[in-house]
Amino acid sequence: MPGRPPVDAEPPLLVACALGIERFALRRGERAGAAGGAGPRIVTLRTGMGPQAAERAVGAALGAGSVTERSPVVASGFCAGLAPGMRPGDVVVAEATRDHHADAPETLCHDNGPLLRALRQRGLTVHTGLLRGSDHVVRGAERAALHAAGAVAVDMESAATLRAARRAGSRPVAAVRVVVDAPEHELVRIGTVRGGISAFRVLRSVLPVFYEWHRSLLLPWR
């Protein structure tokens, strides 16, 4: 197929996010990755908002000309922190994701040790645990209930993104999100308050970590 990488080429990393502002931050971060001499290619996909949009977009992208059926996948962007004490700009690295259906199984993430170390070396506050999915913005009592059920953060696309990625084939998957609001720091609009600006700056800074993670993967096809 024209435009498809050679079979033995190193598969590019697919980074999926929902919003234009998230993709803008991540694309700004690509400059730092390129300046660092990163070899593996990264494709940044804007899926649109919500689990259904994410699942459709990721499913369509895998196997298309820009990525391959073997590409590792990272779900990224902003999230809502659930634990007291979390602040905008904190980073969440998922151990697993689970969507909003009560009986949904968890999708386990690839070994997140390299991601955790690289992010903490940059002086970032990093949390790890279960990342829950939702089909709507979560606030107040619902936020507390999700935390009581074992989740550290919530967003609308990560669980659907990783589910679609695994459905398309065995591959490393990860979810790395930046907290844009938290129990003591709820916001109304991203980018119009200090918390949104802080989260944008941190999201812009994490993409070089994805380059490092991609290079560190012991991929079975290599």
C-alpha positions in Angstrom: 0.0 0.0 0.0 1.5 3.4 -0.9 2.7 5.4 2.1 2.8 2.4 4.4 6.2 1.9 6.2 8.3 -1.1 5.2 7.4 -4.3 7.1 10.8 -4.3 8.9 10.8 -0.6 9.7 10.5 0.6 13.3 6.8 1.3 13.9 6.0 4.9 14.8 4.5 5.7 18.1 0.8 6.8 18.0 -0.1 9.4 20.6 -3.8 10.0 20.8 -5.5 13.0 22.3 -9.0 14.4 22.1 -8.8 18.2 21.9 -7.2 20.7 19.6 -5.5 22.4 22.5 -4.0 19.0 23.7 -2.7 18.3 20.2 -1.2 21.8 20.0 0.6 21.3 23.3 2.0 17.9 22.2 3.0 19.2 18.8 4.9 22.0 20.5 6.7 19.3 22.5 7.8 17.5 19.3 10.4 20.3 18.7 12.1 19.3 21.9 12.1 15.6 21.0 13.5 16.4 17.6 16.2 18.6 19.1 17.2 15.8 21.3 18.0 13.6 18.4 15.1 11.3 18.8 15.0 8.5 16.3 11.5 6.9 16.4 8.8 8.8 14.7 5.7 10.0 16.6 2.3 10.5 15.0 -0.1 12.7 17.0 -3.7 11.9 16.4 -6.6 14.1 17.5 -9.5 11.8 18.0 -12.3 14.1 19.0 -14.0 14.2 22.4 -15.6 11.2 24.1 -15.1 7.5 24.2 -16.9 6.7 21.0 -15.0 9.2 19.0 -11.7 8.0 20.4 -12.4 4.3 19.7 -13.4 5.1 16.1 -10.4 7.3 15.4 -7.8 5.0 16.9 -9.3 2.0 15.2 -9.2 3.8 11.8 -5.7 5.1 12.3 -4.0 1.8 13.2 -3.1 0.1 9.9 -3.4 3.3 7.9 -0.5 4.8 6.0 0.8 7.0 8.8 1.1 4.2 11.4 1.2 0.4 11.4 -0.6 -2.5 13.0 2.4 -2.8 15.3 2.6 0.8 16.5 2.7 1.3 20.3 -0.1 3.7 21.5 -0.1 6.3 24.2 -3.3 8.0 25.3 -2.5 11.6 26.4 -4.0 15.0 27.1 -5.7 16.4 30.2 -7.6 14.6 33.0 -9.4 15.3 36.2 -7.6 14.3 39.4 -9.6 12.4 42.0 -7.4 12.3 45.0 -7.4 15.1 47.6 -4.1 17.1 47.3 -3.7 16.7 43.6 -3.0 19.9 41.7 -3.2 21.2 38.1 0.0 20.2 36.4 0.4 16.9 38.2 1.0 14.0 35.9 -1.0 10.7 36.0 0.6 7.5 34.5 -2.0 4.8 34.4 -1.3 1.2 35.7 -4.6 0.3 34.0 -7.7 1.9 32.5 -11.3 0.9 32.7 -14.2 2.6 31.0 -17.5 3.9 32.4 -19.5 0.6 32.1 -19.9 -1.0 35.5 -18.8 -4.5 34.3 -16.0 -3.3 32.0 -12.7 -5.1 32.3 -9.4 -3.3 32.9 -6.9 -2.8 30.2 -3.4 -3.2 31.7 -0.8 -0.8 30.6 2.8 -1.6 29.6 5.5 -1.5 32.3 5.3 2.2 33.3 8.6 2.3 35.2 10.6 4.1 32.5 7.8 6.6 32.1 7.6 7.3 35.9 11.4 7.7 36.2 11.7 10.0 33.2 8.9 12.2 34.4 10.1 12.4 38.0 13.6 13.3 36.7 12.0 16.3 35.2 10.8 17.4 38.6 7.2 16.6 37.9 4.7 15.4 40.5 3.6 12.0 39.2 0.7 9.8 40.4 0.0 6.2 39.3 -3.0 3.9 39.5 -6.3 3.2 37.9 -7.4 5.7 35.3 -11.2 5.6 34.9 -13.2 6.4 31.8 -16.3 8.5 31.6 -18.7 9.7 28.9 -19.2 13.1 30.6 -17.4 15.7 32.6 -17.1 14.4 36.2 -17.5 16.8 39.2 -18.3 16.9 42.9 -19.8 13.8 44.5 -19.2 11.7 41.4 -15.5 12.5 41.5 -15.3 11.4 45.2 -17.2 8.2 44.4 -14.8 7.2 41.7 -11.8 7.8 44.0 -13.5 5.7 46.7 -13.8 2.9 44.1 -10.0 3.0 43.6 -9.4 5.4 40.7 -6.7 8.1 40.8 -8.0 10.1 37.9 -10.7 10.2 35.2 -11.0 11.2 31.5 -13.2 10.4 28.6 -10.9 8.9 26.0 -8.0 6.9 27.5 -9.9 3.7 28.2 -11.5 3.6 24.8 -8.2 4.5 23.1 -6.3 1.6 24.8 -9.2 -0.8 24.2 -9.2 0.0 20.5 -5.4 -0.3 20.3 -5.4 -3.7 21.9 -8.3 -4.9 19.8 -6.3 -4.1 16.7 -3.3 -6.2 17.8 -0.9 -7.0 20.6 1.2 -3.9 21.3 2.6 -1.8 24.2 0.0 0.8 25.4 0.2 3.5 28.0 -1.9 6.4 29.3 -0.1 9.6 30.5 -2.4 12.5 31.4 -1.9 15.9 33.0 -4.2 17.0 35.7 -6.1 20.1 34.6 -8.5 20.2 37.6 -8.7 18.4 41.0 -11.0 18.3 44.0 -9.7 21.6 45.4 -9.0 23.1 42.0 -12.1 22.7 39.8 -12.1 24.8 36.6 -14.6 25.9 34.1 -12.6 26.5 30.9 -9.2 25.2 30.0 -6.7 28.0 29.3 -8.7 30.8 31.0 -7.5 30.1 34.5 -4.1 29.4 36.1 -4.6 25.7 36.4 -5.3 25.3 32.7 -2.2 27.2 31.8 -0.1 25.1 34.2 -1.5 21.9 32.7 -0.8 23.1 29.2 2.8 23.8 30.0 3.4 20.4 31.6 1.7 18.6 28.7 4.0 20.4 26.3 6.9 19.1 28.3 6.1 15.4 28.4 6.3 14.5 24.8 10.1 14.0 24.8 9.5 11.4 27.5 7.4 9.5 25.0 10.4 9.5 22.6 12.5 7.9 25.4 9.8 5.4 26.2 9.5 4.4 22.6 13.2 3.8 22.3 13.3 1.8 25.5 10.6 -0.7 24.4 11.8 -4.3 23.9 9.4 -4.8 21.0 8.9 -8.5 20.1 9.2 -7.8 16.4 12.7 -6.2 16.7 
